[in-house]
Amino acid sequence: MAKQQIGSLRRGWTTGATSEQAVQRLYDLPDHALIEVRDFVGATLLAALGADDKAVDMARVVAGAAEILALAGSRERALARLVAARAREVALATLSGKTAVEVAIVDCEGEFLLRVGG
């Protein structure tokens, strides 16, 4: 989940219902301020964290972020940090001007694993 604020405009990008509910709790955003995007976590990130070949191969065929997070196992927090940092870097490089960017990683229970920036 990422947040965009331009002046008084805020938007939240989510990967599904669970992260949608979490961002609404965190920022009190209305439904129309949320944009659902597809999962961007994958095998490449698991490989970068040193996951075994079996986990990396499985990550190539699973449906989404929840399954990949489960495959990360003990590397869950490291994966969340890597995804959040890279997502924030891309957002900051893309946006111009004085823009605050916060990225939060939400688990499948709707709990925040971590938040970066803000």
N, C-alpha and C positions, 0 to 999 in steps of 0.2 A: 504494500500500500504506500502510496506517495501522496503528498499534499501540495497543492499549488495555491499561493495567495498573491493576487495582484490588486493592490489597493485593498478594497474590502472584499474582493472576489476570492473565494476558496473553492477548490475542487479536490476530490479524492479519487485516486485510481485504485481499483480493487481487482482481485482475481476471482471473486465469487461472493456468495451470500455471507460466509463467515467473516471475511475481511471487510465486507460492506458494513456489517453490524458493528464490528470493532471500530472502524473509522467514524461511524456515526456516534458511537459512545464517546470517543476521544475528542472530536471536534464539533459535535452537535450540528452536523450537516444535514440538510434536507435530502430526500431521495434524488431530486433533479441535479444535485451537485456531485453525484457519484458517477464515475465512468468505469465500466467493467472492461478489463483488459485480459488477455490470455496469459497463462503462466509463462514466465521467462527463465525459470530455474531449470537447469538440466544437467545432462551427463558431463558436459565440459566443466562445470563448476565442481561437481563431485570429484572428477579426475584431478582438478587443480588442488583439491584438499587432500589428495592421497588415498581416496577410496579404492577398494579392491576392484579388479576388472569385472567381477560378477555384478557388483552394485552399479558400476558405470554402464554396463550393458543393459541392465534392467531399467535404468533411468531413461534410456533411449526409447523405451516402448510404453512407459506408464502414462496415465492420463493427465496428471497435473502435479502441482506444487506439493500437495499433501503427501502424495506417494513418494516423491523425491525426498522430501523432508524425512519421511520414515526410513528411506534407504540410507540417509546420512548417518543414522544411528548416533553414536557418540560425537560425531562431527556436526550435529544439528546447530549448535550455537555458532560454530565457525562458518558454516554455510550461510546462516542468517546474516552474520557480519559481512561476509563477502558480497552477498546479493545486495544488501542495503548500501554498502559503500559504493559499489559499482553503479547501482541505480541512481544514487545521489550525484555521482560524478557526471553521468550522462545527462541528467536533468539540468545541472548547473551549467554544463558546457553548451546545452541547447538553448537555454533561456538567457535573455539579456537584461541588463539593468539590475536594480536592487530587488532580487527575488529570493525569498526564503524558501528552502526546500527541506522537507523532513521526510524521511523514509522510515516506515515501521514494518517489521516483519511479524505476521500474525500466524499462530499455529492453528491446527484444525479445530481446536476447542474455542477459538476466538480470543485467546490470551496473547499479549504482546511478548514476543521473544526478545526484541530489542527495538530501539528507536535511534536513528542517526540524524543529526542536523536539527534544524528547527529554528 
